């Protein structure tokens, strides 16, 4: 089975622009979560989608949004980029989205905001 | 104070040594995860446990729910074990979302 894939792997944007990142989960997985990793804050949870519905959300401003499609692929969008949004963005998928499922992480998208 | 604390932050060991990484948490959890992150960013889930002890190869993870403490042990460490090890508390429905992460322990194993 193919693993979790994320595109693009690297991205450079300027302040004020918006960006869309994509995540394709492992086939059959219905839960997709997104995380931000920065040197200062470490890993932080952004949101989780299950069957096209946002099920949980972390403490991030409304500039961060996401969605999930019927094939479980997910996108996250960041509008009006700020320098502090430079980070590694990781997505992870789980089979059924229950509390006891192991998450499988993608390789991440490294976003640099200039 | 962070809700998930790891120690030590950095750890250097000689090949073959027994290694312990500690994780303490202050929130109620449904499970505790141990993750491994290699240079380049890729993360692998090592263990998910809610009680007792789990073993996989040279890696052992334990959790004490009453003391809100978990440990990750590596026996007979090897240079390929060099990575950042992260513990994460699964706190479903909490204000920070479904995983709260520690800051990580950077392990370097010298040959």
Backbone of each chain as ProteinMPNN parsed JSONL, in Angstrom:
{"seq_chain_A": "XXXXXXXXXXXXXXXXXXXXXXXXXXXXXXXXXXXXXXXXXXXXXXXXXXXXXXXXXXXXXXXXXXXXXXXXXXXXXXXXXXXXXXXXXXXXXXXXXXXXXXXXXXXXXXXXXX", "coords_chain_A": {"N_chain_A": [[0.85, -1.19, 0.0], [0.527, 2.218, -0.796], [2.076, 4.955, 0.938], [1.213, 7.802, 3.005], [0.869, 10.683, 1.103], [2.14, 13.917, 0.327], [1.739, 17.027, -1.21], [2.776, 20.27, -2.408], [6.243, 19.27, -1.82], [8.032, 21.208, -1.076], [7.816, 24.723, -0.689], [7.808, 28.123, -1.503], [6.718, 31.223, -0.486], [5.457, 34.62, -0.423], [4.876, 37.172, 2.055], [1.454, 37.83, 2.797], [0.429, 36.445, 0.665], [-1.542, 33.54, -0.323], [-1.801, 30.007, 0.375], [-2.141, 26.618, -0.672], [-2.124, 23.373, 0.508], [-1.737, 19.893, -0.096], [-2.943, 16.633, 0.763], [-2.799, 13.194, 0.478], [-4.305, 10.464, 1.809], [-3.506, 7.161, 3.127], [-4.824, 4.494, 1.24], [-8.152, 3.748, 1.949], [-8.107, 4.848, 4.458], [-9.904, 7.067, 6.504], [-9.686, 9.217, 8.163], [-8.045, 12.272, 8.443], [-5.475, 14.206, 9.711], [-3.961, 17.356, 10.396], [-0.848, 18.954, 11.034], [1.347, 21.43, 12.397], [4.762, 22.155, 12.404], [7.252, 23.886, 14.02], [10.476, 25.34, 14.792], [10.372, 26.765, 17.199], [7.858, 26.321, 18.512], [7.452, 23.627, 18.244], [5.664, 20.609, 17.469], [2.31, 21.095, 16.556], [-1.182, 20.627, 16.745], [-3.419, 21.117, 14.083], [-5.997, 20.626, 12.659], [-8.568, 18.071, 12.342], [-10.032, 15.909, 9.99], [-12.797, 13.902, 9.187], [-14.523, 11.728, 7.221], [-15.253, 13.867, 5.478], [-15.933, 15.887, 7.239], [-15.062, 18.405, 9.556], [-13.67, 17.419, 12.48], [-12.3, 18.104, 14.742], [-10.426, 20.809, 16.122], [-7.496, 22.752, 16.416], [-5.757, 25.376, 18.257], [-5.572, 27.686, 16.308], [-5.485, 30.61, 14.19], [-8.252, 31.875, 12.17], [-7.245, 32.086, 9.633], [-6.183, 29.756, 8.888], [-7.387, 26.986, 7.301], [-9.274, 24.117, 6.245], [-10.199, 21.241, 4.251], [-11.955, 18.245, 3.342], [-12.242, 15.784, 0.889], [-14.525, 13.597, -0.902], [-13.096, 11.338, -1.52], [-11.392, 11.102, 0.541], [-9.049, 12.534, 0.353], [-7.287, 15.441, 1.402], [-7.119, 18.973, 1.836], [-5.29, 21.799, 2.987], [-5.504, 25.242, 3.69], [-3.85, 28.319, 3.847], [-4.369, 31.614, 4.41], [-3.414, 35.029, 3.679], [-0.545, 35.056, 4.322], [1.905, 34.985, 6.921], [5.184, 35.78, 8.241], [5.687, 34.085, 10.365], [4.363, 31.801, 9.7], [5.991, 30.127, 8.413], [7.036, 26.876, 8.249], [7.091, 23.299, 8.847], [4.619, 21.418, 7.477], [2.605, 18.825, 8.351], [0.708, 15.984, 7.473], [-1.444, 13.386, 8.626], [-2.812, 10.126, 8.52], [-5.509, 7.957, 9.527], [-7.09, 4.747, 9.904], [-9.959, 4.33, 10.707], [-10.463, 6.452, 12.289], [-10.88, 6.264, 15.006], [-10.214, 6.484, 18.564], [-8.152, 4.762, 19.109], [-6.597, 4.216, 16.933], [-3.545, 3.924, 15.134], [-1.612, 6.585, 13.866], [-0.495, 7.468, 10.605], [2.092, 9.143, 9.217], [2.676, 11.646, 6.715], [5.356, 12.839, 4.511], [5.57, 15.541, 4.775], [5.184, 19.081, 4.058], [7.341, 21.621, 3.384], [7.102, 24.877, 4.133], [8.126, 28.059, 3.284], [7.996, 31.392, 4.154], [8.564, 34.485, 2.832]], "CA_chain_A": [[0.0, 0.0, 0.0], [1.285, 3.458, -0.807], [1.955, 5.694, 2.18], [0.589, 9.123, 2.93], [1.641, 11.581, 0.237], [1.842, 15.334, 0.471], [2.273, 17.876, -2.278], [4.148, 20.0, -2.822], [7.145, 18.997, -0.707], [8.647, 22.477, -0.696], [7.05, 25.856, -1.207], [8.247, 29.447, -1.049], [5.697, 32.244, -0.731], [5.745, 35.905, 0.225], [3.853, 37.636, 3.002], [0.219, 38.298, 2.223], [-0.113, 35.481, -0.289], [-2.204, 32.396, 0.266], [-1.2, 28.761, -0.067], [-2.94, 25.411, -0.486], [-1.323, 22.157, 0.605], [-2.571, 18.727, -0.357], [-2.578, 15.393, 1.46], [-3.537, 11.997, 0.064], [-4.099, 9.466, 2.849], [-3.402, 5.761, 2.723], [-6.088, 4.009, 0.723], [-9.009, 3.157, 2.977], [-8.111, 5.681, 5.665], [-10.921, 8.105, 6.398], [-9.362, 10.34, 9.035], [-6.828, 13.005, 8.105], [-5.148, 15.299, 10.63], [-2.893, 18.263, 9.961], [-0.011, 19.464, 12.109], [2.381, 22.401, 12.062], [5.975, 22.001, 13.216], [8.213, 24.985, 13.95], [11.544, 25.172, 15.789], [10.021, 27.372, 18.482], [6.656, 25.735, 19.13], [7.38, 22.182, 18.054], [4.499, 20.115, 16.73], [1.009, 21.536, 17.067], [-2.321, 20.112, 16.004], [-4.222, 22.118, 13.364], [-7.37, 20.122, 12.601], [-8.789, 16.698, 11.899], [-11.214, 15.679, 9.176], [-13.257, 12.519, 9.095], [-15.685, 11.652, 6.315], [-15.524, 15.199, 4.928], [-16.36, 16.816, 8.288], [-14.027, 18.761, 10.521], [-14.088, 16.806, 13.731], [-11.592, 18.706, 15.862], [-9.636, 21.94, 15.652], [-6.546, 23.281, 17.383], [-5.796, 26.81, 18.538], [-4.969, 28.457, 15.23], [-6.429, 31.626, 13.701], [-9.128, 31.505, 11.077], [-6.524, 32.073, 8.349], [-5.898, 28.346, 8.605], [-8.629, 26.263, 7.055], [-9.049, 22.873, 5.528], [-11.374, 20.514, 3.813], [-11.704, 16.868, 2.936], [-13.073, 15.39, -0.237], [-15.199, 12.301, -0.733], [-12.105, 10.255, -1.626], [-10.593, 11.281, 1.758], [-7.954, 13.501, 0.181], [-7.544, 16.657, 2.174], [-6.326, 20.169, 1.555], [-5.352, 22.879, 3.955], [-5.262, 26.548, 3.082], [-3.46, 29.406, 4.749], [-4.525, 32.892, 3.704], [-2.663, 36.176, 4.207], [0.611, 34.449, 4.973], [2.802, 35.761, 7.776], [6.505, 35.162, 8.349], [5.608, 33.026, 11.365], [3.726, 30.592, 9.153], [7.043, 29.256, 7.896], [6.99, 25.678, 9.076], [6.844, 22.018, 8.196], [3.222, 21.033, 7.665], [2.497, 17.373, 8.25], [-0.607, 15.385, 7.621], [-1.409, 12.0, 9.079], [-4.105, 9.481, 8.322], [-5.866, 6.797, 10.353], [-8.096, 3.962, 9.184], [-11.354, 4.577, 11.021], [-10.6, 7.681, 13.05], [-11.2, 6.051, 16.41], [-9.17, 6.94, 19.469], [-7.063, 3.818, 19.287], [-5.896, 3.933, 15.686], [-2.226, 4.524, 14.934], [-1.546, 7.53, 12.758], [0.593, 7.32, 9.651], [2.435, 10.508, 8.811], [3.283, 11.939, 5.427], [6.705, 13.408, 4.596], [5.491, 16.965, 5.101], [5.439, 20.167, 3.103], [8.094, 22.683, 4.056], [6.675, 26.187, 3.643], [8.94, 29.212, 3.67], [7.343, 32.66, 3.843], [9.577, 35.55, 2.777]], "C_chain_A": [[0.88, 1.231, 0.0], [1.056, 4.182, 0.508], [1.195, 6.99, 1.974], [1.464, 10.019, 2.056], [1.174, 13.014, 0.432], [2.476, 16.078, -0.689], [1.908, 19.323, -2.022], [5.033, 19.67, -1.62], [7.792, 20.273, -0.192], [7.905, 23.618, -1.392], [7.636, 27.139, -0.638], [7.185, 30.458, -1.445], [6.149, 33.548, -0.078], [4.584, 36.291, 1.132], [2.622, 38.149, 2.274], [-0.395, 37.343, 1.203], [-0.89, 34.389, 0.451], [-1.602, 31.121, -0.327], [-2.171, 27.607, 0.207], [-2.021, 24.201, -0.523], [-2.248, 20.954, 0.479], [-2.028, 17.487, 0.344], [-3.452, 14.256, 0.931], [-3.271, 10.904, 1.089], [-3.873, 8.081, 2.265], [-4.787, 5.284, 2.297], [-6.894, 3.318, 1.828], [-9.058, 3.936, 4.273], [-9.089, 6.824, 5.487], [-10.637, 9.325, 7.254], [-8.045, 10.956, 8.593], [-6.654, 14.137, 9.108], [-3.988, 16.095, 10.061], [-2.169, 18.824, 11.178], [0.98, 20.48, 11.555], [3.578, 22.158, 12.973], [6.915, 23.16, 12.957], [9.29, 24.763, 14.999], [11.148, 25.698, 17.168], [8.892, 26.658, 19.217], [6.601, 24.216, 19.04], [6.166, 21.8, 17.226], [3.223, 20.606, 17.392], [-0.086, 21.031, 16.147], [-3.091, 21.268, 15.363], [-5.691, 21.714, 13.328], [-7.394, 18.681, 12.123], [-10.072, 16.639, 11.087], [-11.511, 14.189, 9.141], [-14.519, 12.516, 8.264], [-16.174, 13.038, 5.926], [-15.967, 16.234, 5.96], [-15.188, 17.121, 9.204], [-14.473, 18.292, 11.888], [-13.444, 17.474, 14.942], [-10.677, 19.795, 15.312], [-8.718, 22.411, 16.763], [-6.669, 24.784, 17.507], [-5.026, 27.607, 17.489], [-5.983, 29.476, 14.719], [-7.201, 31.143, 12.481], [-8.47, 31.523, 9.701], [-6.179, 30.634, 7.927], [-7.221, 27.607, 8.434], [-8.304, 24.987, 6.3], [-10.346, 22.312, 5.009], [-10.968, 19.103, 3.439], [-12.71, 16.494, 1.865], [-13.625, 13.985, -0.03], [-14.238, 11.121, -0.867], [-11.097, 10.301, -0.478], [-9.363, 12.161, 1.585], [-8.304, 14.799, 0.89], [-6.638, 17.785, 1.687], [-6.389, 21.089, 2.768], [-4.912, 24.169, 3.266], [-4.843, 27.536, 4.168], [-3.553, 30.694, 3.943], [-3.679, 33.969, 4.396], [-1.453, 35.7, 5.015], [1.425, 35.457, 5.773], [4.136, 35.024, 7.873], [6.477, 33.965, 9.294], [4.922, 31.756, 10.896], [4.751, 29.665, 8.516], [7.183, 28.051, 8.816], [6.975, 24.452, 8.191], [5.402, 21.642, 8.511], [3.093, 19.55, 7.359], [1.034, 16.963, 8.271], [-0.422, 13.925, 8.021], [-2.784, 11.394, 8.872], [-4.259, 8.267, 9.241], [-6.981, 6.052, 9.656], [-9.539, 4.398, 9.449], [-11.554, 5.842, 11.832], [-11.013, 7.477, 14.482], [-10.011, 6.449, 17.277], [-7.975, 6.005, 19.496], [-6.328, 3.496, 17.993], [-4.535, 4.618, 15.65], [-2.288, 5.466, 13.75], [-0.332, 7.253, 11.89], [0.859, 8.69, 9.049], [2.978, 10.555, 7.392], [4.636, 12.59, 5.616], [6.713, 14.902, 4.916], [5.7, 17.875, 3.909], [6.161, 21.26, 3.876], [7.758, 24.005, 3.384], [7.602, 27.266, 4.185], [8.214, 30.467, 3.224], [8.382, 33.77, 3.932], [8.922, 36.924, 2.892]], "O_chain_A": [[1.876, 1.283, 0.722], [-0.002, 4.055, 1.124], [0.617, 7.237, 0.916], [2.675, 10.095, 2.262], [-0.003, 13.288, 0.667], [3.603, 15.792, -1.092], [0.84, 19.596, -1.474], [4.573, 19.793, -0.485], [8.066, 20.396, 1.002], [7.437, 23.486, -2.523], [7.923, 27.23, 0.556], [6.799, 30.536, -2.611], [7.093, 33.573, 0.711], [3.465, 35.798, 0.987], [2.735, 38.826, 1.251], [-1.588, 37.418, 0.911], [-0.891, 34.328, 1.681], [-0.977, 31.149, -1.387], [-2.919, 27.622, 1.185], [-1.241, 24.024, -1.458], [-3.404, 21.0, 0.901], [-0.818, 17.318, 0.496], [-4.679, 14.344, 0.935], [-2.132, 10.458, 1.23], [-4.029, 7.862, 1.063], [-5.793, 5.628, 2.916], [-6.398, 2.44, 2.535], [-9.944, 3.719, 5.099], [-9.106, 7.478, 4.444], [-11.28, 10.361, 7.088], [-7.053, 10.254, 8.393], [-7.571, 14.929, 9.33], [-3.145, 15.566, 9.336], [-2.778, 19.126, 12.205], [1.396, 20.399, 10.399], [3.417, 21.975, 14.18], [7.329, 23.395, 11.822], [9.053, 24.076, 15.993], [11.548, 25.136, 18.187], [8.982, 26.424, 20.422], [5.776, 23.589, 19.703], [5.701, 22.573, 16.388], [3.068, 20.544, 18.611], [0.067, 21.012, 14.926], [-3.381, 22.27, 16.017], [-6.536, 22.396, 13.908], [-6.42, 18.148, 11.591], [-11.077, 17.246, 11.453], [-10.616, 13.347, 9.077], [-15.476, 13.226, 8.572], [-17.362, 13.342, 6.033], [-16.339, 17.348, 5.591], [-14.422, 16.233, 9.58], [-15.516, 18.707, 12.395], [-13.986, 17.414, 16.046], [-10.211, 19.711, 14.176], [-9.12, 22.463, 17.926], [-7.572, 25.394, 16.935], [-3.95, 28.136, 17.768], [-7.19, 29.25, 14.798], [-6.85, 30.145, 11.851], [-9.044, 31.043, 8.724], [-5.921, 30.357, 6.756], [-8.066, 27.612, 9.329], [-7.199, 24.81, 5.787], [-11.432, 22.824, 5.281], [-9.788, 18.807, 3.246], [-13.885, 16.852, 1.94], [-13.237, 13.28, 0.902], [-14.528, 10.027, -0.384], [-10.072, 9.622, -0.519], [-8.702, 12.499, 2.568], [-9.467, 15.194, 0.964], [-5.535, 17.553, 1.194], [-7.395, 21.151, 3.475], [-4.059, 24.165, 2.379], [-5.415, 27.571, 5.258], [-2.892, 30.841, 2.915], [-3.286, 33.82, 5.553], [-1.363, 35.918, 6.223], [1.609, 36.606, 5.371], [4.219, 33.821, 7.626], [7.15, 32.96, 9.063], [4.9, 30.753, 11.61], [4.422, 28.546, 8.123], [7.419, 28.195, 10.015], [6.864, 24.54, 6.968], [5.015, 21.56, 9.676], [3.422, 19.085, 6.268], [0.228, 17.534, 9.005], [0.623, 13.322, 7.779], [-3.8, 12.07, 9.031], [-3.283, 7.648, 9.665], [-7.743, 6.648, 8.896], [-10.254, 4.789, 8.526], [-12.689, 6.267, 12.046], [-11.46, 8.425, 15.13], [-8.925, 6.72, 16.764], [-6.881, 6.425, 19.873], [-5.507, 2.578, 17.97], [-4.396, 5.76, 16.088], [-2.941, 5.176, 12.748], [0.724, 6.855, 12.381], [-0.022, 9.312, 8.456], [3.648, 9.631, 6.932], [5.038, 12.87, 6.746], [7.748, 15.457, 5.284], [6.3, 17.5, 2.902], [5.665, 21.761, 4.885], [8.087, 24.226, 2.219], [7.827, 27.366, 5.391], [7.855, 30.598, 2.054], [9.002, 33.972, 4.976], [9.615, 37.942, 2.866]]}, "seq_chain_B": "XXXXXXXXXXXXXXXXXXXXXXXXXXXXXXXXXXXXXXXXXXXXXXXXXXXXXXXXXXXXXXXXXXXXXXXXXXXXXXXXXXXXXXXXXXXXXXXXXXXXXXXXXXXXXXX", "coords_chain_B": {"N_chain_B": [[3.674, 26.264, 32.03], [4.275, 23.415, 30.055], [1.873, 21.063, 28.856], [2.72, 18.561, 28.213], [5.69, 17.181, 29.007], [9.056, 16.486, 28.234], [12.041, 14.66, 28.961], [15.507, 13.721, 28.748], [16.275, 16.868, 27.004], [18.269, 16.722, 25.116], [20.361, 14.022, 24.204], [23.223, 12.121, 24.306], [24.747, 9.14, 23.404], [26.792, 6.195, 23.644], [27.295, 3.652, 21.246], [25.482, 0.716, 21.868], [24.694, 1.277, 24.436], [22.139, 1.436, 27.02], [19.169, 3.211, 26.763], [17.056, 5.729, 28.083], [14.164, 7.627, 27.744], [12.095, 10.117, 29.013], [8.665, 10.999, 29.695], [6.283, 13.196, 30.842], [2.944, 14.039, 31.666], [0.178, 16.291, 32.03], [-2.458, 16.316, 31.474], [-5.693, 14.716, 31.09], [-5.732, 11.618, 29.445], [-6.407, 9.629, 26.523], [-4.742, 7.99, 25.23], [-1.188, 7.426, 24.86], [1.367, 8.482, 22.797], [4.371, 7.495, 21.162], [6.709, 8.864, 19.02], [8.972, 8.869, 16.243], [11.307, 10.934, 14.72], [13.213, 11.461, 11.957], [16.132, 13.188, 10.609], [15.217, 15.521, 8.097], [12.567, 15.257, 8.373], [10.521, 13.25, 8.278], [8.061, 11.401, 10.046], [7.59, 8.655, 12.183], [5.32, 6.508, 13.664], [5.871, 4.985, 16.695], [4.885, 3.715, 19.051], [1.674, 3.269, 20.525], [0.049, 3.628, 23.456], [-2.065, 2.827, 26.209], [-1.983, 1.698, 28.616], [0.212, -0.145, 30.802], [2.768, -1.876, 29.13], [4.677, -1.978, 26.122], [6.456, -3.722, 23.553], [8.776, -3.6, 20.927], [10.955, -5.044, 18.998], [14.064, -3.694, 19.743], [13.006, -1.675, 21.2], [11.151, -0.414, 23.929], [8.194, 0.583, 25.49], [6.685, 2.127, 28.238], [3.971, 2.888, 30.458], [2.642, 4.724, 33.174], [-0.296, 5.237, 34.413], [-1.404, 6.32, 36.75], [0.668, 7.896, 37.771], [0.997, 9.561, 35.663], [2.993, 9.307, 33.652], [5.373, 8.303, 31.234], [7.76, 6.146, 29.699], [10.324, 5.685, 27.28], [12.356, 3.163, 26.217], [15.473, 2.192, 24.863], [17.193, -0.564, 23.985], [20.547, -1.818, 23.669], [21.64, 0.301, 21.971], [22.034, 1.866, 18.735], [23.824, 3.552, 16.1], [21.929, 4.107, 14.065], [19.661, 4.613, 15.465], [19.681, 7.242, 16.033], [17.893, 10.134, 16.232], [15.011, 12.304, 16.578], [12.934, 11.911, 19.303], [9.592, 11.892, 20.115], [7.025, 12.434, 22.398], [3.481, 12.177, 22.674], [0.397, 13.241, 23.876], [-2.747, 11.883, 23.669], [-5.599, 13.556, 23.652], [-8.502, 13.564, 23.27], [-10.819, 15.78, 21.931], [-10.081, 17.822, 23.576], [-9.02, 21.249, 24.212], [-6.771, 21.741, 22.722], [-6.883, 20.049, 20.652], [-6.477, 16.78, 19.129], [-3.957, 15.622, 19.622], [-1.365, 16.35, 21.837], [1.804, 17.553, 21.907], [5.082, 16.738, 23.159], [8.235, 18.514, 23.425], [10.229, 17.074, 22.32], [13.034, 14.784, 22.245], [16.32, 14.878, 21.421], [18.255, 12.434, 20.18], [21.495, 11.184, 19.943], [23.507, 8.698, 18.821], [26.65, 7.491, 19.18], [29.153, 5.796, 17.266]], "CA_chain_B": [[4.19, 24.892, 31.994], [3.684, 22.634, 28.996], [1.069, 19.947, 29.333], [3.517, 17.353, 27.982], [7.1, 17.504, 29.224], [9.986, 15.401, 27.972], [13.423, 14.816, 29.406], [16.182, 15.005, 28.56], [16.068, 17.51, 25.696], [19.303, 16.166, 24.255], [20.968, 12.834, 24.779], [24.28, 11.506, 23.504], [25.075, 7.835, 23.95], [27.694, 5.347, 22.879], [26.65, 2.473, 20.684], [25.353, -0.388, 22.805], [24.15, 1.712, 25.732], [20.702, 1.401, 27.277], [18.718, 4.598, 26.752], [15.71, 5.993, 28.583], [13.598, 8.96, 27.518], [10.933, 10.238, 29.881], [7.57, 11.877, 29.28], [5.26, 13.425, 31.869], [1.834, 14.805, 31.12], [-0.705, 16.796, 33.086], [-3.847, 16.253, 31.009], [-6.271, 13.39, 30.976], [-5.433, 11.107, 28.122], [-6.982, 8.368, 26.081], [-3.589, 7.19, 24.821], [0.084, 8.138, 24.816], [2.072, 8.059, 21.592], [5.793, 7.778, 20.961], [7.004, 9.066, 17.612], [10.382, 9.036, 15.902], [11.474, 11.828, 13.583], [14.577, 11.494, 11.446], [16.462, 14.406, 9.855], [14.432, 15.549, 6.865], [11.213, 15.524, 8.833], [9.555, 12.161, 8.298], [7.701, 10.917, 11.375], [7.09, 7.292, 12.26], [4.682, 6.194, 14.929], [6.522, 3.826, 17.282], [3.983, 3.058, 19.985], [0.508, 3.931, 21.093], [-0.313, 2.794, 24.596], [-2.95, 3.413, 27.209], [-1.663, 1.075, 29.903], [1.214, -1.202, 30.801], [4.069, -1.907, 28.469], [4.724, -2.567, 24.792], [7.823, -3.956, 23.098], [8.935, -3.848, 19.496], [12.392, -5.148, 18.754], [14.881, -3.166, 20.851], [12.295, -0.553, 21.816], [10.154, -0.745, 24.933], [7.502, 1.752, 26.013], [5.876, 1.857, 29.421], [3.166, 4.01, 30.921], [2.039, 4.639, 34.494], [-1.425, 6.16, 34.316], [-1.585, 7.021, 38.034], [1.717, 8.916, 37.9], [0.999, 10.36, 34.419], [4.38, 9.246, 33.212], [5.704, 7.253, 30.29], [9.169, 6.064, 29.334], [10.731, 4.938, 26.089], [13.683, 2.579, 26.415], [16.128, 1.58, 23.707], [18.271, -1.449, 24.418], [21.618, -2.014, 22.691], [21.467, 1.402, 21.013], [22.81, 1.799, 17.493], [23.799, 4.87, 15.446], [20.714, 4.342, 13.274], [18.6, 5.074, 16.371], [19.804, 8.694, 16.166], [16.663, 10.764, 15.741], [14.274, 13.006, 17.628], [11.839, 11.1, 19.817], [8.547, 12.81, 20.565], [5.835, 11.814, 22.977], [2.283, 12.967, 22.421], [-0.766, 12.81, 24.641], [-3.992, 11.941, 22.919], [-6.577, 14.178, 24.54], [-9.538, 13.777, 22.267], [-11.838, 16.762, 22.253], [-9.544, 18.908, 24.38], [-8.921, 22.526, 23.509], [-5.632, 21.747, 21.813], [-7.021, 19.068, 19.604], [-6.41, 15.392, 19.529], [-2.62, 15.252, 20.074], [-0.552, 17.403, 22.432], [3.149, 17.022, 21.739], [6.24, 17.221, 23.878], [9.183, 19.242, 22.581], [11.122, 16.122, 21.689], [14.368, 14.466, 22.772], [17.227, 14.604, 20.31], [19.183, 11.368, 20.546], [22.618, 10.928, 19.052], [24.238, 7.507, 19.245], [27.972, 7.488, 18.546], [29.706, 4.435, 17.088]], "C_chain_B": [[3.481, 24.136, 30.875], [2.915, 21.463, 29.574], [1.761, 18.609, 29.118], [4.992, 17.746, 28.05], [7.963, 16.278, 28.971], [11.341, 15.711, 28.568], [14.214, 13.568, 29.042], [15.841, 15.621, 27.206], [17.031, 16.938, 24.673], [19.981, 15.009, 24.97], [22.009, 12.283, 23.814], [24.683, 10.209, 24.173], [26.099, 7.142, 23.071], [26.921, 4.133, 22.403], [26.632, 1.355, 21.72], [24.732, -0.006, 24.134], [22.632, 1.555, 25.779], [20.234, 2.845, 27.462], [17.299, 4.693, 27.294], [15.336, 7.441, 28.307], [12.287, 9.022, 28.29], [9.918, 11.25, 29.367], [6.566, 11.969, 30.419], [4.17, 14.302, 31.286], [0.89, 15.201, 32.242], [-2.174, 16.744, 32.691], [-4.366, 14.832, 31.104], [-6.061, 12.881, 29.573], [-6.25, 9.862, 27.81], [-5.87, 7.427, 25.619], [-2.351, 8.067, 24.815], [0.86, 7.574, 23.639], [3.561, 8.366, 21.718], [6.058, 7.792, 19.469], [8.503, 9.225, 17.432], [10.462, 9.912, 14.657], [12.938, 11.892, 13.186], [14.841, 12.831, 10.774], [15.771, 14.392, 8.5], [12.949, 15.616, 7.162], [10.265, 14.356, 8.952], [9.315, 11.62, 9.697], [7.128, 9.512, 11.262], [6.478, 7.088, 13.634], [5.291, 4.914, 15.478], [5.553, 3.025, 18.151], [2.777, 3.946, 20.248], [0.075, 3.066, 22.248], [-1.194, 3.558, 25.576], [-2.746, 2.783, 28.576], [-0.5, 0.123, 29.704], [2.45, -0.927, 29.962], [3.906, -2.513, 27.085], [6.165, -2.691, 24.354], [7.809, -4.204, 21.593], [10.423, -3.845, 19.198], [13.175, -4.678, 19.962], [14.208, -2.016, 21.595], [11.215, -1.06, 22.767], [9.517, 0.554, 25.403], [6.646, 1.32, 27.191], [5.071, 3.09, 29.775], [2.612, 3.703, 32.303], [0.938, 5.689, 34.542], [-1.585, 6.97, 35.602], [-0.573, 8.142, 38.187], [1.791, 9.826, 36.68], [2.42, 10.447, 33.858], [4.578, 8.061, 32.262], [7.198, 7.291, 30.013], [9.332, 5.274, 28.051], [12.154, 4.464, 26.336], [14.182, 2.021, 25.094], [17.263, 0.719, 24.237], [19.287, -1.603, 23.291], [21.55, -0.966, 21.585], [22.464, 1.313, 19.862], [22.773, 3.185, 16.857], [22.536, 5.133, 14.625], [19.518, 4.734, 14.143], [18.64, 6.599, 16.552], [18.63, 9.369, 15.465], [16.102, 11.63, 16.868], [13.082, 12.136, 18.016], [10.838, 12.027, 20.503], [7.435, 12.008, 21.22], [4.655, 12.757, 22.778], [1.119, 12.372, 23.194], [-2.008, 12.956, 23.782], [-5.094, 12.344, 23.875], [-7.773, 14.561, 23.703], [-10.583, 14.769, 22.742], [-11.338, 17.89, 23.122], [-9.318, 20.159, 23.547], [-7.77, 22.557, 22.528], [-5.742, 20.684, 20.743], [-6.676, 17.682, 20.06], [-5.014, 14.903, 19.9], [-1.914, 16.487, 20.627], [0.867, 16.847, 22.524], [4.126, 17.577, 22.767], [7.193, 17.876, 22.9], [10.196, 18.315, 21.914], [12.439, 15.94, 22.422], [15.245, 14.112, 21.59], [18.283, 13.613, 20.773], [20.264, 11.221, 19.485], [23.39, 9.736, 19.613], [25.539, 7.437, 18.452], [28.492, 6.063, 18.41], [30.929, 4.222, 17.972]], "O_chain_B": [[2.258, 24.197, 30.748], [3.253, 20.938, 30.635], [1.421, 17.625, 29.775], [5.472, 18.546, 27.247], [7.653, 15.177, 29.427], [11.743, 16.871, 28.67], [13.659, 12.469, 29.027], [15.203, 14.987, 26.366], [16.669, 16.7, 23.521], [20.149, 15.025, 26.189], [21.711, 12.013, 22.65], [24.935, 10.18, 25.377], [26.249, 7.471, 21.894], [26.01, 3.652, 23.077], [27.641, 1.081, 22.37], [24.288, -0.876, 24.883], [21.945, 1.543, 24.757], [20.83, 3.606, 28.225], [16.451, 3.849, 27.003], [16.099, 8.361, 28.602], [11.473, 8.1, 28.231], [10.266, 12.222, 28.696], [6.062, 10.955, 30.902], [4.447, 15.206, 30.499], [0.813, 14.531, 33.272], [-3.042, 17.091, 33.491], [-3.598, 13.873, 31.185], [-6.197, 13.635, 28.61], [-6.713, 9.15, 28.701], [-6.042, 6.208, 25.619], [-2.444, 9.293, 24.771], [1.0, 6.36, 23.492], [3.953, 9.372, 22.309], [5.689, 6.867, 18.746], [9.212, 9.655, 18.341], [9.774, 9.666, 13.666], [13.793, 12.316, 13.964], [13.903, 13.538, 10.406], [15.742, 13.361, 7.828], [12.157, 15.992, 6.298], [9.274, 14.457, 9.675], [10.263, 11.403, 10.452], [6.312, 9.213, 10.39], [7.069, 7.461, 14.647], [5.243, 3.872, 14.824], [5.423, 1.81, 17.998], [2.845, 5.174, 20.202], [-0.235, 1.89, 22.058], [-1.073, 4.772, 25.738], [-3.271, 3.271, 29.577], [-0.251, -0.357, 28.599], [3.086, 0.121, 30.079], [3.113, -3.433, 26.885], [7.006, -1.873, 24.727], [6.954, -4.916, 21.065], [11.066, -2.797, 19.15], [12.991, -5.183, 21.069], [14.788, -1.451, 22.521], [10.473, -1.993, 22.46], [10.221, 1.524, 25.686], [5.973, 0.29, 27.15], [5.45, 4.209, 29.43], [2.171, 2.587, 32.579], [1.207, 6.881, 34.695], [-1.87, 8.167, 35.552], [-0.91, 9.22, 38.676], [2.577, 10.773, 36.67], [2.955, 11.532, 33.629], [4.028, 6.978, 32.461], [7.824, 8.349, 30.086], [8.59, 4.332, 27.773], [13.045, 5.262, 26.628], [13.42, 1.454, 24.312], [18.189, 1.226, 24.87], [18.941, -1.529, 22.112], [21.419, -1.302, 20.408], [23.562, 0.772, 19.992], [21.805, 3.922, 17.043], [22.117, 6.284, 14.506], [18.48, 5.142, 13.621], [17.735, 7.177, 17.154], [18.412, 9.193, 14.266], [16.655, 11.677, 17.967], [12.321, 11.686, 17.16], [11.2, 12.836, 21.357], [6.96, 11.02, 20.662], [4.817, 13.976, 22.722], [0.887, 11.163, 23.171], [-2.28, 14.026, 23.238], [-5.474, 11.596, 24.775], [-8.025, 15.741, 23.459], [-11.16, 14.617, 23.818], [-12.083, 18.832, 23.391], [-9.414, 20.125, 22.321], [-7.799, 23.341, 21.58], [-4.787, 20.446, 20.003], [-6.589, 17.428, 21.261], [-4.907, 13.816, 20.468], [-1.867, 17.533, 19.979], [1.101, 15.807, 23.139], [4.018, 18.727, 23.191], [6.992, 17.808, 21.687], [10.94, 18.744, 21.032], [12.898, 16.835, 23.132], [14.961, 13.171, 20.849], [19.098, 13.914, 21.646], [19.98, 11.144, 18.29], [23.867, 9.773, 20.748], [25.535, 7.338, 17.225], [28.308, 5.231, 19.299], [31.522, 3.144, 17.956]]}, "name": "protein", "num_of_chains": 2, "seq": "XXXXXXXXXXXXXXXXXXXXXXXXXXXXXXXXXXXXXXXXXXXXXXXXXXXXXXXXXXXXXXXXXXXXXXXXXXXXXXXXXXXXXXXXXXXXXXXXXXXXXXXXXXXXXXXXXXXXXXXXXXXXXXXXXXXXXXXXXXXXXXXXXXXXXXXXXXXXXXXXXXXXXXXXXXXXXXXXXXXXXXXXXXXXXXXXXXXXXXXXXXXXXXXXXXXXXXXXXXXXXXXXX"}
